[in-house]
Amino acid sequence: MINRLVIVGVGLIGGSLALALKKAKFVRNIIGVGRSEVNLNIARDLRIVDEIVVNLSDAVAEADLIVLAAPLSATRPLFAELRPILSETTILTDVGSVKGGIVKDAEEQLGASFCRFVPGHPIAGSEAKGAKSAFAELFLNHHVLLTPSQKTDSSAISLVEDMWRAAGARVSFLHNVEHDKKLALTSHLPHVLAYVLMNLIEDKGGVEKLESMMGGGFRDTTRIASSDPEIWADIILANREEILSACSQYQTKFTEFIGALEVMDGNRILDLIKRAKQARDTLVIPDANNA
């Protein structure tokens, strides 16, 4: 059990984690920290957190665990701010969608506290944001990926793993480089494709002219284009190299499909569609998952 938990960024992810841990009775006291007083007040009014604190140094005093649920671009400055005020026992984790840069920044900025930092990434979310969108079941049966380094204390890893299991998640471990390569394909590339498709629609007259011709397939393909633009610009830039590699691989496959279509190779087109269907039919993905 966690006695004092600090969540920096009480939005969909941070707020849902707080609610899940309260429901599981895995935490005694939750302190919310954030940039928006309006959002923090909502989190307190909805009893997502027990206290709200503007000053980070006041919040982290005697904290057992700190969860950084702020945007990626805010994480490095937070590491620098936390370094002089962390106790020798406080454990730190995050929820960022890119891990390589986070681990590098943490090692540079946290000093001796780096051994108590456990990088994490819950594969759960939706295009909603803010404390008002949080719900306790968000992580139920979803994967959470932890990418600790060889320097990370085993006790810190155990607490963060136990926290996510208490929230209902399925925890896996992998190296941060492997994480960023795989997430570029399974999460970041799909977002890029959704943004490009919606921009193409805008260039062809926009939603108003084409909406009557949009069905479930278009809805499902483009849903994630409604995700927070600032958060996703951060993610895409942070994982630039791996996303460029994923785009190049996608371009090769796309060119192959176009080539078959240009020469009217129906058998090849059918084979490509069948292969994709067989792969997709084996997937079991929980709802409300766009991270």
C-alpha positions in Angstrom: 0.0 0.0 0.0 1.1 3.6 -0.7 0.7 6.0 2.2 1.3 9.3 0.3 1.0 9.4 -3.5 1.7 12.6 -5.5 0.3 12.8 -9.0 1.7 15.6 -11.2 -0.8 16.2 -13.9 -4.3 15.1 -12.8 -5.8 14.5 -16.3 -7.3 11.4 -17.9 -4.3 9.2 -17.0 -3.3 10.6 -13.7 -6.9 11.1 -12.5 -7.9 7.6 -13.6 -4.9 6.1 -11.8 -5.9 7.9 -8.6 -9.5 6.6 -8.8 -8.4 3.1 -9.6 -6.0 3.0 -6.6 -8.7 4.4 -4.3 -11.1 1.8 -5.5 -8.6 -0.9 -4.8 -7.8 0.6 -1.4 -4.1 0.7 -2.4 -3.5 4.3 -1.3 -4.2 6.4 1.8 -3.6 9.9 0.7 -3.4 11.4 -2.9 -2.0 14.9 -3.6 -2.6 16.5 -7.0 -0.2 18.9 -8.6 -0.8 20.7 -11.9 -0.6 23.9 -14.0 -4.3 24.5 -14.1 -6.0 25.5 -10.8 -9.4 25.0 -12.5 -8.6 21.3 -13.3 -7.1 20.7 -9.9 -10.3 22.1 -8.2 -12.3 19.8 -10.4 -10.1 16.8 -9.3 -10.6 17.7 -5.7 -14.4 18.4 -6.0 -14.8 15.0 -7.7 -12.7 13.4 -4.9 -10.1 12.1 -7.4 -7.4 13.6 -5.1 -7.5 14.4 -1.4 -5.5 17.5 -1.6 -4.3 19.9 -4.2 -0.9 21.7 -4.0 0.6 24.3 -6.3 4.1 24.2 -4.9 5.8 21.0 -5.9 8.2 21.0 -3.0 5.3 21.1 -0.5 3.6 18.3 -2.3 6.6 15.9 -2.5 7.5 16.2 1.2 7.3 12.7 2.7 5.9 11.3 -0.5 6.2 7.5 -1.0 5.7 7.7 -4.7 5.4 10.4 -7.3 3.7 9.8 -10.7 4.6 12.2 -13.4 1.6 12.4 -15.7 2.5 15.7 -17.3 3.2 16.2 -21.1 6.6 14.8 -22.3 8.0 18.3 -22.8 7.4 19.1 -19.1 9.1 16.0 -17.8 12.8 17.1 -18.1 12.2 20.4 -16.3 10.3 18.4 -13.6 13.3 16.1 -13.1 15.5 19.1 -12.5 13.0 20.7 -10.1 12.6 17.5 -8.2 16.3 16.6 -7.8 17.0 18.9 -4.8 13.7 18.2 -3.0 13.4 14.4 -3.3 13.9 12.4 -0.1 16.3 9.4 -0.2 13.3 7.0 -0.1 10.8 8.6 -2.5 10.1 6.5 -5.7 9.4 8.2 -9.0 7.6 7.0 -12.1 6.1 8.4 -15.2 3.5 7.6 -17.9 5.1 9.0 -21.0 4.6 7.4 -24.5 8.3 7.7 -25.4 10.9 6.2 -23.0 14.4 6.6 -24.5 14.6 10.4 -24.0 12.9 10.2 -20.6 15.4 7.7 -19.3 18.3 9.8 -20.6 16.9 13.0 -19.1 16.2 11.2 -15.8 19.8 9.9 -15.5 21.2 13.4 -16.3 18.9 15.3 -14.0 18.0 13.1 -11.0 21.5 12.3 -9.8 21.5 9.8 -7.0 17.7 9.6 -7.2 17.8 8.0 -10.7 18.0 4.5 -9.1 14.5 5.1 -7.7 13.0 6.1 -11.1 10.9 3.5 -12.8 9.9 4.6 -16.4 6.4 3.4 -17.3 3.8 3.7 -20.1 0.2 2.6 -19.7 -1.3 1.5 -23.0 -4.7 3.0 -22.3 -6.5 6.2 -22.9 -8.9 8.1 -25.1 -9.1 11.4 -26.9 -10.8 12.9 -23.8 -8.7 15.0 -21.4 -8.8 16.6 -18.0 -9.8 15.4 -14.6 -13.5 15.3 -15.5 -12.8 12.5 -18.0 -11.1 10.2 -15.5 -12.6 6.9 -14.5 -11.4 4.0 -12.3 -11.7 1.3 -14.9 -9.4 2.9 -17.6 -6.5 0.5 -17.0 -8.5 -2.7 -16.4 -6.9 -5.5 -18.4 -4.8 -3.0 -20.3 -1.0 -3.4 -20.7 1.4 -1.2 -18.8 5.0 -1.3 -20.0 7.8 -0.7 -17.5 11.3 0.1 -18.8 13.6 0.2 -15.8 17.4 0.3 -16.2 20.0 -2.0 -14.7 20.6 0.8 -12.1 16.9 0.8 -10.9 16.3 -0.5 -7.4 14.3 -3.7 -7.2 12.2 -2.3 -4.4 11.2 0.7 -6.6 10.3 -1.6 -9.4 8.2 -3.8 -7.1 6.2 -0.9 -5.8 5.4 0.6 -9.2 4.5 -2.9 -10.5 2.2 -3.5 -7.6 0.6 -0.1 -8.1 -0.3 -0.8 -11.7 -1.6 -4.3 -10.9 -3.8 -2.8 -8.2 -5.2 -0.5 -10.9 -6.2 -3.6 -12.8 -3.4 -3.5 -15.5 -1.3 -6.2 -17.0 2.4 -5.3 -16.4 5.2 -6.2 -18.8 8.9 -5.3 -18.8 11.1 -4.3 -21.8 14.1 -2.1 -22.7 13.4 1.5 -23.4 14.9 1.3 -27.0 12.7 -1.7 -27.8 9.7 0.2 -26.4 10.2 3.1 -28.6 10.7 1.0 -31.8 7.5 -1.0 -31.1 5.3 2.0 -30.1 6.4 3.8 -33.2 4.6 1.1 -35.2 1.6 0.4 -33.0 0.7 3.8 -31.7 2.7 6.7 -33.1 2.5 5.8 -36.8 -1.4 5.2 -36.6 -1.7 8.7 -35.2 0.4 10.2 -38.0 -1.8 8.4 -40.6 -5.0 9.6 -39.0 -3.7 13.2 -39.0 -2.6 12.9 -42.7 -6.0 11.5 -43.7 -8.0 14.2 -41.9 -5.8 16.9 -43.5 -6.5 15.3 -46.9 -10.2 15.4 -46.2 -9.8 19.1 -45.3 -8.0 19.7 -48.6 -10.8 18.0 -50.5 -13.6 20.2 -49.2 -13.7 19.4 -45.5 -16.0 17.5 -43.2 -19.0 19.5 -44.1 -19.0 18.5 -47.7 -18.0 14.8 -47.1 -19.6 14.0 -43.8 -22.7 12.3 -45.4 -20.3 9.8 -47.0 -18.4 8.9 -43.8 -19.3 5.6 -42.1 -18.0 3.5 -39.3 -14.8 2.6 -41.1 -13.9 6.3 -41.4 -14.9 6.9 -37.8 -12.7 4.1 -36.5 -9.7 5.0 -38.7 -9.7 8.7 -37.7 -10.9 8.7 -34.1 -7.4 9.2 -32.7 -7.0 12.4 -34.8 -9.1 14.0 -32.0 -6.3 13.5 -29.5 -4.7 16.5 -27.8 -2.5 18.2 -30.5 0.1 19.5 -28.1 0.6 16.2 -26.3 0.9 14.3 -29.7 3.3 16.9 -31.2 5.5 16.3 -28.2 5.3 12.5 -28.6 6.0 12.6 -32.3 9.0 14.9 -32.0 10.4 12.9 -29.0 10.3 9.6 -31.0 11.3 11.2 -34.3 13.9 8.6 -35.5 11.7 5.6 -34.8 8.6 7.2 -36.3 10.6 8.1 -39.5 11.7 4.4 -39.7 8.1 3.3 -39.2 6.9 5.7 -41.9 9.5 4.4 -44.3 8.4 0.8 -43.7 4.8 1.8 -44.1 5.7 3.6 -47.4 7.2 0.4 -48.7 4.1 -1.6 -48.0 1.8 1.2 -49.4 3.9 1.3 -52.6 3.5 -2.5 -52.9 -0.3 -2.1 -52.7 -0.3 0.7 -55.2 1.8 -1.3 -57.6 -0.6 -4.2 -57.5 -3.5 -1.8 -58.1 -1.8 -0.1 -61.0 -1.3 -3.4 -62.9 -4.8 -4.7 -61.9 -3.2 -7.6 -60.0 -6.4 -8.8 -58.3 -4.8 -11.9 -56.8 -2.1 -9.9 -55.1 -4.6 -7.4 -53.8 -6.7 -10.2 -52.4 -3.7 -11.8 -50.8 -2.7 -8.6 -49.1 -6.2 -8.0 -47.8 -6.6 -11.6 -46.6 -3.2 -11.4 -44.8 -4.2 -8.2 -43.1 -7.6 -9.6 -42.0 -6.1 -12.7 -40.6 -3.6 -10.7 -38.5 -6.3 -8.3 -37.3 -8.8 -11.0 -36.4 -6.3 -12.5 -33.9 -6.2 -9.2 -31.9 -8.0 -8.7 -28.6 -7.7 -5.0 -27.7 -9.6 -3.5 -24.7 -11.9 -0.5 -25.4 -10.8 3.1 -24.8 -7.3 2.5 -25.9 -5.5 5.0 -28.0 -2.2 5.5 -26.2 
